[in-house]
Amino acid sequence: MPHYFFITRDGDEVTEDRVGIDCTDDAAAVEMGLEGLADLAREKIPGSTRRTIRMEIVGEEGRHIVATATLDLNVQSNR
């Protein structure tokens, strides 16, 4: 079963997954990455008005990026 790693970028903060996880294929790894991005957003976004969080899903042994998912938050007040 292929092994995947997830790299998160929150502004200047980069967190590299050194353990990874086995997934059946690229599509399953992307789903896991999206779930991780959503969890990270729930943790990091409250209180923010501007933030970009990116998740890179990397294939086995870090040889290729399977997909990149980006969440952009920009709150504009109408007052």
N, C-alpha and C positions, 0 to 999 in steps of 0.2 A: 504494500500500500504506500503511495507517495507521502512524503513528509513535507510539511509547509511551515513557514515562519511568518510572523506578523510584525511589522515595524510601524510604530505610531509616531506621528509628528504633531505636536501641539505647540504652535508657535516655534520657538527656538529649542523646545524640549523634544529630544528624540529618545524613544524607548525601543530597544531591539530585543526581540524574542529570541532567546538563546536555546530554548527547549523545543519549541515547535509542537506540532500535532499531526497525527496521521489523518488524512482525509481520502475518501474514495477517488476523488478526481478534482480538477481545477474548480469546477462549479461548486462542489461542496466546500472547498477551501474559501472561495469567495463568500459564500453564505456565512461561514464561521467568522470571516473578517468583518462582514457587515454587522453581525451580532455584536462583535467586540467593539466596533465603532459606535454603535448605538449605546452600549453599556458605558463606554468612555464619555460619550456626550451627556448622558444622564448625570454622570459624576462631575464633569468639568464645566458644563454650560451655565448652571444656575448662578445668577449674579453677573453674568457676562453680557456685554452689549456688542462685542466684536470678537470673533474667534474663528480660527480655521483649524480643523483637526483632520489629519489625513492618515489613512491606513494603507500600507503597502502589503500585499499578499505575495510572498516570495516562495518560489518553488524549491524543491529539494536542494540542499547544500548551498542555498543562496545564489544559484546560478542564473535565475531569471525572475523578473517581476511578472506574476500572473495577472494581477489587476491592481489598480489604485482606486480607492474610494475617498472622496473628500466631502467634508461637511463644513459649509460656510455659514456663519451666523453674523448678521449685521442688523442690530435693532436701531430704528430711527424713531425718535419721539415726535409726536405731532404737536407738542406744546412749545 
